[in-house]
């Protein structure tokens, strides 16, 4: 990923490197990507959940329960 960079505090980066090694990740970038994906999914939900919500809303509209 060239061009995409995020600045991380040196102390936090050292902790992330240590965690990535202890957890068996190939490198700190793989660890950080995994942690970010988990947190983003927790906050936003997965695409499947969002799609399911849209499908439920469409069904409820079709049945006349909501506009």
PDB file of N, CA, C and O in Angstrom:
ATOM      1  N   UNK A   1       0.834  -1.181   0.000  1.00  0.00           N
ATOM      2  CA  UNK A   1       0.000   0.000   0.000  1.00  0.00           C
ATOM      3  C   UNK A   1       0.873   1.235   0.000  1.00  0.00           C
ATOM      4  O   UNK A   1       1.244   1.731   1.064  1.00  0.00           O
ATOM      5  N   UNK A   2       1.194   1.722  -1.132  1.00  0.00           N
ATOM      6  CA  UNK A   2       1.998   2.920  -1.221  1.00  0.00           C
ATOM      7  C   UNK A   2       1.094   4.143  -1.175  1.00  0.00           C
ATOM      8  O   UNK A   2       0.024   4.156  -1.782  1.00  0.00           O
ATOM      9  N   UNK A   3       1.523   5.157  -0.462  1.00  0.00           N
ATOM     10  CA  UNK A   3       0.761   6.388  -0.417  1.00  0.00           C
ATOM     11  C   UNK A   3      -0.193   6.497   0.747  1.00  0.00           C
ATOM     12  O   UNK A   3      -0.575   7.609   1.114  1.00  0.00           O
ATOM     13  N   UNK A   4      -0.595   5.387   1.347  1.00  0.00           N
ATOM     14  CA  UNK A   4      -1.487   5.417   2.500  1.00  0.00           C
ATOM     15  C   UNK A   4      -0.653   5.290   3.760  1.00  0.00           C
ATOM     16  O   UNK A   4      -0.080   4.236   4.035  1.00  0.00           O
ATOM     17  N   UNK A   5      -0.591   6.354   4.509  1.00  0.00           N
ATOM     18  CA  UNK A   5       0.223   6.353   5.720  1.00  0.00           C
ATOM     19  C   UNK A   5      -0.553   6.980   6.857  1.00  0.00           C
ATOM     20  O   UNK A   5      -1.303   7.936   6.659  1.00  0.00           O
ATOM     21  N   UNK A   6      -0.373   6.441   8.039  1.00  0.00           N
ATOM     22  CA  UNK A   6      -0.970   6.977   9.256  1.00  0.00           C
ATOM     23  C   UNK A   6       0.148   7.150  10.263  1.00  0.00           C
ATOM     24  O   UNK A   6       0.963   6.247  10.448  1.00  0.00           O
ATOM     25  N   UNK A   7       0.194   8.296  10.913  1.00  0.00           N
ATOM     26  CA  UNK A   7       1.216   8.529  11.933  1.00  0.00           C
ATOM     27  C   UNK A   7       0.736   7.934  13.250  1.00  0.00           C
ATOM     28  O   UNK A   7      -0.403   8.148  13.666  1.00  0.00           O
ATOM     29  N   UNK A   8       1.619   7.187  13.895  1.00  0.00           N
ATOM     30  CA  UNK A   8       1.314   6.544  15.169  1.00  0.00           C
ATOM     31  C   UNK A   8       2.390   6.951  16.161  1.00  0.00           C
ATOM     32  O   UNK A   8       3.575   6.981  15.829  1.00  0.00           O
ATOM     33  N   UNK A   9       1.976   7.260  17.363  1.00  0.00           N
ATOM     34  CA  UNK A   9       2.902   7.604  18.433  1.00  0.00           C
ATOM     35  C   UNK A   9       3.949   6.498  18.570  1.00  0.00           C
ATOM     36  O   UNK A   9       3.619   5.317  18.457  1.00  0.00           O
ATOM     37  N   UNK A  10       5.210   6.874  18.812  1.00  0.00           N
ATOM     38  CA  UNK A  10       6.301   5.896  18.901  1.00  0.00           C
ATOM     39  C   UNK A  10       6.044   4.823  19.957  1.00  0.00           C
ATOM     40  O   UNK A  10       6.301   3.643  19.720  1.00  0.00           O
ATOM     41  N   UNK A  11       5.540   5.226  21.112  1.00  0.00           N
ATOM     42  CA  UNK A  11       5.261   4.264  22.176  1.00  0.00           C
ATOM     43  C   UNK A  11       4.184   3.269  21.778  1.00  0.00           C
ATOM     44  O   UNK A  11       4.289   2.078  22.071  1.00  0.00           O
ATOM     45  N   UNK A  12       3.149   3.762  21.108  1.00  0.00           N
ATOM     46  CA  UNK A  12       2.066   2.893  20.657  1.00  0.00           C
ATOM     47  C   UNK A  12       2.556   1.937  19.578  1.00  0.00           C
ATOM     48  O   UNK A  12       2.170   0.769  19.552  1.00  0.00           O
ATOM     49  N   UNK A  13       3.397   2.434  18.698  1.00  0.00           N
ATOM     50  CA  UNK A  13       3.957   1.588  17.645  1.00  0.00           C
ATOM     51  C   UNK A  13       4.800   0.463  18.241  1.00  0.00           C
ATOM     52  O   UNK A  13       4.725  -0.677  17.781  1.00  0.00           O
ATOM     53  N   UNK A  14       5.592   0.770  19.250  1.00  0.00           N
ATOM     54  CA  UNK A  14       6.411  -0.265  19.901  1.00  0.00           C
ATOM     55  C   UNK A  14       5.522  -1.335  20.538  1.00  0.00           C
ATOM     56  O   UNK A  14       5.824  -2.525  20.452  1.00  0.00           O
ATOM     57  N   UNK A  15       4.421  -0.910  21.180  1.00  0.00           N
ATOM     58  CA  UNK A  15       3.479  -1.870  21.775  1.00  0.00           C
ATOM     59  C   UNK A  15       2.826  -2.717  20.692  1.00  0.00           C
ATOM     60  O   UNK A  15       2.650  -3.923  20.866  1.00  0.00           O
ATOM     61  N   UNK A  16       2.464  -2.089  19.570  1.00  0.00           N
ATOM     62  CA  UNK A  16       1.850  -2.818  18.466  1.00  0.00           C
ATOM     63  C   UNK A  16       2.825  -3.838  17.884  1.00  0.00           C
ATOM     64  O   UNK A  16       2.430  -4.956  17.553  1.00  0.00           O
ATOM     65  N   UNK A  17       4.096  -3.458  17.759  1.00  0.00           N
ATOM     66  CA  UNK A  17       5.112  -4.397  17.257  1.00  0.00           C
ATOM     67  C   UNK A  17       5.250  -5.587  18.196  1.00  0.00           C
ATOM     68  O   UNK A  17       5.326  -6.731  17.747  1.00  0.00           O
ATOM     69  N   UNK A  18       5.281  -5.320  19.495  1.00  0.00           N
ATOM     70  CA  UNK A  18       5.406  -6.391  20.474  1.00  0.00           C
ATOM     71  C   UNK A  18       4.196  -7.319  20.410  1.00  0.00           C
ATOM     72  O   UNK A  18       4.345  -8.541  20.418  1.00  0.00           O
ATOM     73  N   UNK A  19       3.012  -6.743  20.347  1.00  0.00           N
ATOM     74  CA  UNK A  19       1.788  -7.552  20.265  1.00  0.00           C
ATOM     75  C   UNK A  19       1.765  -8.382  18.988  1.00  0.00           C
ATOM     76  O   UNK A  19       1.377  -9.551  19.011  1.00  0.00           O
ATOM     77  N   UNK A  20       2.180  -7.780  17.872  1.00  0.00           N
ATOM     78  CA  UNK A  20       2.161  -8.513  16.609  1.00  0.00           C
ATOM     79  C   UNK A  20       3.109  -9.709  16.651  1.00  0.00           C
ATOM     80  O   UNK A  20       2.798 -10.768  16.108  1.00  0.00           O
ATOM     81  N   UNK A  21       4.254  -9.543  17.287  1.00  0.00           N
ATOM     82  CA  UNK A  21       5.203 -10.647  17.414  1.00  0.00           C
ATOM     83  C   UNK A  21       4.642 -11.739  18.319  1.00  0.00           C
ATOM     84  O   UNK A  21       4.698 -12.921  17.982  1.00  0.00           O
ATOM     85  N   UNK A  22       4.099 -11.337  19.475  1.00  0.00           N
ATOM     86  CA  UNK A  22       3.552 -12.313  20.425  1.00  0.00           C
ATOM     87  C   UNK A  22       2.370 -13.080  19.855  1.00  0.00           C
ATOM     88  O   UNK A  22       2.193 -14.263  20.143  1.00  0.00           O
ATOM     89  N   UNK A  23       1.558 -12.403  19.043  1.00  0.00           N
ATOM     90  CA  UNK A  23       0.369 -13.032  18.481  1.00  0.00           C
ATOM     91  C   UNK A  23       0.667 -13.821  17.209  1.00  0.00           C
ATOM     92  O   UNK A  23      -0.202 -14.531  16.703  1.00  0.00           O
ATOM     93  N   UNK A  24       1.895 -13.701  16.685  1.00  0.00           N
ATOM     94  CA  UNK A  24       2.284 -14.487  15.520  1.00  0.00           C
ATOM     95  C   UNK A  24       1.948 -13.863  14.176  1.00  0.00           C
ATOM     96  O   UNK A  24       1.897 -14.572  13.171  1.00  0.00           O
ATOM     97  N   UNK A  25       1.718 -12.559  14.131  1.00  0.00           N
ATOM     98  CA  UNK A  25       1.469 -11.898  12.859  1.00  0.00           C
ATOM     99  C   UNK A  25       2.787 -11.790  12.090  1.00  0.00           C
ATOM    100  O   UNK A  25       3.865 -11.785  12.684  1.00  0.00           O
ATOM    101  N   UNK A  26       2.684 -11.704  10.771  1.00  0.00           N
ATOM    102  CA  UNK A  26       3.877 -11.606   9.931  1.00  0.00           C
ATOM    103  C   UNK A  26       4.633 -10.303  10.194  1.00  0.00           C
ATOM    104  O   UNK A  26       5.863 -10.283  10.194  1.00  0.00           O
ATOM    105  N   UNK A  27       3.899  -9.233  10.415  1.00  0.00           N
ATOM    106  CA  UNK A  27       4.508  -7.934  10.702  1.00  0.00           C
ATOM    107  C   UNK A  27       3.492  -7.038  11.392  1.00  0.00           C
ATOM    108  O   UNK A  27       2.324  -7.400  11.534  1.00  0.00           O
ATOM    109  N   UNK A  28       3.940  -5.878  11.816  1.00  0.00           N
ATOM    110  CA  UNK A  28       3.063  -4.966  12.550  1.00  0.00           C
ATOM    111  C   UNK A  28       1.930  -4.449  11.660  1.00  0.00           C
ATOM    112  O   UNK A  28       0.831  -4.196  12.152  1.00  0.00           O
ATOM    113  N   UNK A  29       2.180  -4.289  10.367  1.00  0.00           N
ATOM    114  CA  UNK A  29       1.142  -3.811   9.453  1.00  0.00           C
ATOM    115  C   UNK A  29      -0.033  -4.792   9.395  1.00  0.00           C
ATOM    116  O   UNK A  29      -1.193  -4.380   9.404  1.00  0.00           O
ATOM    117  N   UNK A  30       0.274  -6.081   9.337  1.00  0.00           N
ATOM    118  CA  UNK A  30      -0.787  -7.098   9.318  1.00  0.00           C
ATOM    119  C   UNK A  30      -1.603  -7.040  10.616  1.00  0.00           C
ATOM    120  O   UNK A  30      -2.830  -7.138  10.591  1.00  0.00           O
ATOM    121  N   UNK A  31      -0.915  -6.882  11.734  1.00  0.00           N
ATOM    122  CA  UNK A  31      -1.582  -6.782  13.036  1.00  0.00           C
ATOM    123  C   UNK A  31      -2.490  -5.555  13.096  1.00  0.00           C
ATOM    124  O   UNK A  31      -3.647  -5.659  13.504  1.00  0.00           O
ATOM    125  N   UNK A  32      -1.978  -4.408  12.696  1.00  0.00           N
ATOM    126  CA  UNK A  32      -2.752  -3.167  12.749  1.00  0.00           C
ATOM    127  C   UNK A  32      -3.957  -3.253  11.825  1.00  0.00           C
ATOM    128  O   UNK A  32      -5.049  -2.828  12.203  1.00  0.00           O
ATOM    129  N   UNK A  33      -3.786  -3.790  10.628  1.00  0.00           N
ATOM    130  CA  UNK A  33      -4.916  -3.962   9.711  1.00  0.00           C
ATOM    131  C   UNK A  33      -6.000  -4.834  10.329  1.00  0.00           C
ATOM    132  O   UNK A  33      -7.185  -4.517  10.234  1.00  0.00           O
ATOM    133  N   UNK A  34      -5.599  -5.926  10.960  1.00  0.00           N
ATOM    134  CA  UNK A  34      -6.560  -6.835  11.572  1.00  0.00           C
ATOM    135  C   UNK A  34      -7.319  -6.159  12.712  1.00  0.00           C
ATOM    136  O   UNK A  34      -8.539  -6.288  12.817  1.00  0.00           O
ATOM    137  N   UNK A  35      -6.594  -5.442  13.556  1.00  0.00           N
ATOM    138  CA  UNK A  35      -7.227  -4.750  14.681  1.00  0.00           C
ATOM    139  C   UNK A  35      -8.198  -3.681  14.174  1.00  0.00           C
ATOM    140  O   UNK A  35      -9.302  -3.551  14.701  1.00  0.00           O
ATOM    141  N   UNK A  36      -7.800  -2.928  13.170  1.00  0.00           N
ATOM    142  CA  UNK A  36      -8.672  -1.900  12.605  1.00  0.00           C
ATOM    143  C   UNK A  36      -9.922  -2.509  11.979  1.00  0.00           C
ATOM    144  O   UNK A  36     -11.023  -1.990  12.165  1.00  0.00           O
ATOM    145  N   UNK A  37      -9.763  -3.605  11.238  1.00  0.00           N
ATOM    146  CA  UNK A  37     -10.917  -4.271  10.635  1.00  0.00           C
ATOM    147  C   UNK A  37     -11.907  -4.722  11.703  1.00  0.00           C
ATOM    148  O   UNK A  37     -13.116  -4.552  11.542  1.00  0.00           O
ATOM    149  N   UNK A  38     -11.398  -5.298  12.798  1.00  0.00           N
ATOM    150  CA  UNK A  38     -12.275  -5.751  13.879  1.00  0.00           C
ATOM    151  C   UNK A  38     -13.029  -4.585  14.502  1.00  0.00           C
ATOM    152  O   UNK A  38     -14.236  -4.684  14.726  1.00  0.00           O
ATOM    153  N   UNK A  39     -12.347  -3.491  14.783  1.00  0.00           N
ATOM    154  CA  UNK A  39     -12.988  -2.334  15.407  1.00  0.00           C
ATOM    155  C   UNK A  39     -13.995  -1.670  14.474  1.00  0.00           C
ATOM    156  O   UNK A  39     -15.074  -1.267  14.908  1.00  0.00           O
ATOM    157  N   UNK A  40     -13.650  -1.557  13.209  1.00  0.00           N
ATOM    158  CA  UNK A  40     -14.563  -0.947  12.244  1.00  0.00           C
ATOM    159  C   UNK A  40     -15.818  -1.791  12.100  1.00  0.00           C
ATOM    160  O   UNK A  40     -16.922  -1.250  12.043  1.00  0.00           O
ATOM    161  N   UNK A  41     -15.665  -3.102  12.042  1.00  0.00           N
ATOM    162  CA  UNK A  41     -16.825  -3.989  11.956  1.00  0.00           C
ATOM    163  C   UNK A  41     -17.675  -3.889  13.210  1.00  0.00           C
ATOM    164  O   UNK A  41     -18.903  -3.931  13.137  1.00  0.00           O
ATOM    165  N   UNK A  42     -17.023  -3.758  14.367  1.00  0.00           N
ATOM    166  CA  UNK A  42     -17.772  -3.641  15.619  1.00  0.00           C
ATOM    167  C   UNK A  42     -18.588  -2.348  15.632  1.00  0.00           C
ATOM    168  O   UNK A  42     -19.719  -2.335  16.117  1.00  0.00           O
ATOM    169  N   UNK A  43     -18.030  -1.278  15.109  1.00  0.00           N
ATOM    170  CA  UNK A  43     -18.710   0.017  15.133  1.00  0.00           C
ATOM    171  C   UNK A  43     -19.751   0.126  14.017  1.00  0.00           C
ATOM    172  O   UNK A  43     -20.887   0.529  14.268  1.00  0.00           O
ATOM    173  N   UNK A  44     -19.376  -0.227  12.805  1.00  0.00           N
ATOM    174  CA  UNK A  44     -20.259  -0.059  11.653  1.00  0.00           C
ATOM    175  C   UNK A  44     -21.099  -1.291  11.347  1.00  0.00           C
ATOM    176  O   UNK A  44     -22.124  -1.194  10.672  1.00  0.00           O
ATOM    177  N   UNK A  45     -20.677  -2.431  11.833  1.00  0.00           N
ATOM    178  CA  UNK A  45     -21.333  -3.678  11.473  1.00  0.00           C
ATOM    179  C   UNK A  45     -20.759  -4.179  10.163  1.00  0.00           C
ATOM    180  O   UNK A  45     -20.102  -3.440   9.430  1.00  0.00           O
ATOM    181  N   UNK A  46     -21.012  -5.424   9.886  1.00  0.00           N
ATOM    182  CA  UNK A  46     -20.496  -5.998   8.643  1.00  0.00           C
ATOM    183  C   UNK A  46     -21.406  -5.618   7.487  1.00  0.00           C
ATOM    184  O   UNK A  46     -22.531  -5.166   7.700  1.00  0.00           O
ATOM    185  N   UNK A  47     -20.927  -5.798   6.276  1.00  0.00           N
ATOM    186  CA  UNK A  47     -21.732  -5.521   5.087  1.00  0.00           C
ATOM    187  C   UNK A  47     -22.974  -6.404   5.076  1.00  0.00           C
ATOM    188  O   UNK A  47     -24.038  -5.975   4.629  1.00  0.00           O
ATOM    189  N   UNK A  48     -22.843  -7.635   5.565  1.00  0.00           N
ATOM    190  CA  UNK A  48     -23.974  -8.551   5.618  1.00  0.00           C
ATOM    191  C   UNK A  48     -25.074  -8.000   6.523  1.00  0.00           C
ATOM    192  O   UNK A  48     -26.253  -8.063   6.175  1.00  0.00           O
ATOM    193  N   UNK A  49     -24.694  -7.462   7.678  1.00  0.00           N
ATOM    194  CA  UNK A  49     -25.675  -6.891   8.595  1.00  0.00           C
ATOM    195  C   UNK A  49     -26.365  -5.702   7.971  1.00  0.00           C
ATOM    196  O   UNK A  49     -27.583  -5.566   8.088  1.00  0.00           O
ATOM    197  N   UNK A  50     -25.613  -4.831   7.305  1.00  0.00           N
ATOM    198  CA  UNK A  50     -26.198  -3.654   6.681  1.00  0.00           C
ATOM    199  C   UNK A  50     -27.131  -4.059   5.560  1.00  0.00           C
ATOM    200  O   UNK A  50     -28.190  -3.456   5.386  1.00  0.00           O
ATOM    201  N   UNK A  51     -26.755  -5.065   4.802  1.00  0.00           N
ATOM    202  CA  UNK A  51     -27.593  -5.540   3.716  1.00  0.00           C
ATOM    203  C   UNK A  51     -28.854  -6.169   4.288  1.00  0.00           C
ATOM    204  O   UNK A  51     -29.939  -5.963   3.745  1.00  0.00           O
ATOM    205  N   UNK A  52     -28.739  -6.919   5.356  1.00  0.00           N
ATOM    206  CA  UNK A  52     -29.896  -7.543   5.973  1.00  0.00           C
ATOM    207  C   UNK A  52     -30.868  -6.493   6.483  1.00  0.00           C
ATOM    208  O   UNK A  52     -32.078  -6.652   6.326  1.00  0.00           O
ATOM    209  N   UNK A  53     -30.364  -5.417   7.092  1.00  0.00           N
ATOM    210  CA  UNK A  53     -31.221  -4.345   7.571  1.00  0.00           C
ATOM    211  C   UNK A  53     -31.993  -3.724   6.410  1.00  0.00           C
ATOM    212  O   UNK A  53     -33.183  -3.434   6.532  1.00  0.00           O
ATOM    213  N   UNK A  54     -31.315  -3.523   5.295  1.00  0.00           N
ATOM    214  CA  UNK A  54     -31.964  -2.940   4.126  1.00  0.00           C
ATOM    215  C   UNK A  54     -33.044  -3.875   3.593  1.00  0.00           C
ATOM    216  O   UNK A  54     -34.114  -3.425   3.186  1.00  0.00           O
ATOM    217  N   UNK A  55     -32.765  -5.169   3.596  1.00  0.00           N
ATOM    218  CA  UNK A  55     -33.746  -6.134   3.121  1.00  0.00           C
ATOM    219  C   UNK A  55     -34.973  -6.166   4.032  1.00  0.00           C
ATOM    220  O   UNK A  55     -36.104  -6.234   3.551  1.00  0.00           O
ATOM    221  N   UNK A  56     -34.751  -6.116   5.338  1.00  0.00           N
ATOM    222  CA  UNK A  56     -35.861  -6.113   6.297  1.00  0.00           C
ATOM    223  C   UNK A  56     -36.704  -4.861   6.106  1.00  0.00           C
ATOM    224  O   UNK A  56     -37.933  -4.931   6.103  1.00  0.00           O
ATOM    225  N   UNK A  57     -36.045  -3.710   5.947  1.00  0.00           N
ATOM    226  CA  UNK A  57     -36.770  -2.458   5.743  1.00  0.00           C
ATOM    227  C   UNK A  57     -37.614  -2.533   4.475  1.00  0.00           C
ATOM    228  O   UNK A  57     -38.760  -2.085   4.460  1.00  0.00           O
ATOM    229  N   UNK A  58     -37.050  -3.098   3.420  1.00  0.00           N
ATOM    230  CA  UNK A  58     -37.773  -3.217   2.153  1.00  0.00           C
ATOM    231  C   UNK A  58     -38.994  -4.124   2.315  1.00  0.00           C
ATOM    232  O   UNK A  58     -40.062  -3.831   1.777  1.00  0.00           O
ATOM    233  N   UNK A  59     -38.843  -5.201   3.040  1.00  0.00           N
ATOM    234  CA  UNK A  59     -39.974  -6.101   3.288  1.00  0.00           C
ATOM    235  C   UNK A  59     -41.067  -5.429   4.099  1.00  0.00           C
ATOM    236  O   UNK A  59     -42.252  -5.564   3.797  1.00  0.00           O
ATOM    237  N   UNK A  60     -40.656  -4.701   5.135  1.00  0.00           N
ATOM    238  CA  UNK A  60     -41.641  -4.000   5.977  1.00  0.00           C
ATOM    239  C   UNK A  60     -42.375  -2.927   5.174  1.00  0.00           C
ATOM    240  O   UNK A  60     -43.570  -2.709   5.377  1.00  0.00           O
ATOM    241  N   UNK A  61     -41.670  -2.264   4.270  1.00  0.00           N
ATOM    242  CA  UNK A  61     -42.318  -1.279   3.406  1.00  0.00           C
ATOM    243  C   UNK A  61     -43.314  -1.975   2.480  1.00  0.00           C
ATOM    244  O   UNK A  61     -44.419  -1.480   2.258  1.00  0.00           O
ATOM    245  N   UNK A  62     -42.917  -3.111   1.950  1.00  0.00           N
ATOM    246  CA  UNK A  62     -43.794  -3.869   1.060  1.00  0.00           C
ATOM    247  C   UNK A  62     -45.056  -4.344   1.769  1.00  0.00           C
ATOM    248  O   UNK A  62     -46.115  -4.441   1.149  1.00  0.00           O
ATOM    249  N   UNK A  63     -44.954  -4.637   3.044  1.00  0.00           N
ATOM    250  CA  UNK A  63     -46.111  -5.082   3.820  1.00  0.00           C
ATOM    251  C   UNK A  63     -46.933  -3.910   4.339  1.00  0.00           C
ATOM    252  O   UNK A  63     -48.022  -4.105   4.880  1.00  0.00           O
ATOM    253  N   UNK A  64     -46.421  -2.699   4.179  1.00  0.00           N
ATOM    254  CA  UNK A  64     -47.158  -1.523   4.599  1.00  0.00           C
ATOM    255  C   UNK A  64     -46.941  -1.127   6.045  1.00  0.00           C
ATOM    256  O   UNK A  64     -47.639  -0.246   6.546  1.00  0.00           O
ATOM    257  N   UNK A  65     -46.008  -1.740   6.719  1.00  0.00           N
ATOM    258  CA  UNK A  65     -45.740  -1.413   8.119  1.00  0.00           C
ATOM    259  C   UNK A  65     -44.984  -0.092   8.263  1.00  0.00           C
ATOM    260  O   UNK A  65     -45.171   0.626   9.245  1.00  0.00           O
ATOM    261  N   UNK A  66     -44.141   0.225   7.298  1.00  0.00           N
ATOM    262  CA  UNK A  66     -43.411   1.493   7.322  1.00  0.00           C
ATOM    263  C   UNK A  66     -43.465   2.107   5.938  1.00  0.00           C
ATOM    264  O   UNK A  66     -43.698   1.417   4.945  1.00  0.00           O
ATOM    265  N   UNK A  67     -43.249   3.412   5.882  1.00  0.00           N
ATOM    266  CA  UNK A  67     -43.274   4.106   4.593  1.00  0.00           C
ATOM    267  C   UNK A  67     -41.893   4.287   4.044  1.00  0.00           C
ATOM    268  O   UNK A  67     -41.727   4.854   2.964  1.00  0.00           O
TER     269      UNK A  67
END
